[in-house]
Amino acid sequence: MSKNETRLWGGEGYRVFLSHKVSAKKKAAELKKRLEPFGVSCFVAHKDIRPTKAWQDEIENALKSMDAFVALMTKNFHDSSWTDQEVGFAVGRGVPIIAVKLGLDPYGFIGK
């Protein structure tokens, strides 16, 4: 594991990128916490990016090194400039994708 990956994900384990709108940041943080005992390391942007790091670079690093992708589908998920791009990145990498319905039906590539 590279230094970048260790910084983003912590130690060894299954790496899951949690895509969400800021309105779901508490739900994302709670899911991250609940999955840790099972050897799952989750990337939650607002919790895992240090203020000195470039936001987009860190998100791209996490997307490049994730093992799986989870989209927390809140009503305003599609309104973000970032979430749909994160989904597209995951689809392009061919990692497992899980859409969690939290007020919005999965659509597009994650709707199948």
Phi, psi and omega in degrees: 000133180286167178299320177301313182294319178298318180296319182285319191250348185084221182280204179289160178145173179282126188258118183240124176274122178260107179269130184199160171277159181302331179295341180253017185296327177292319178296319180296317180296321179293318178298317177304312181297318183287337180273339182306315181299345181262012179080020180256126177254120182255143174260120176237110190312310185292342179260331191254355179260123178288144183304335182277349182268148177291125185306306184296319179300318181292320177298316179297318178299319179292318179296323181289335186247006180287154173263334181205167185226133176236127177254121176272099190277076174280167184307325185257018181306316184290342183287345183283146173283347187256319190298316179295325177293322177297318177301313180301321178298315180296317178299315180297326178281341179076024178279159175301138181235132176237127175256122179258114182285113177233048179116349180227132175290139175302144184225169176060218183298330181272359178274352183270000000 
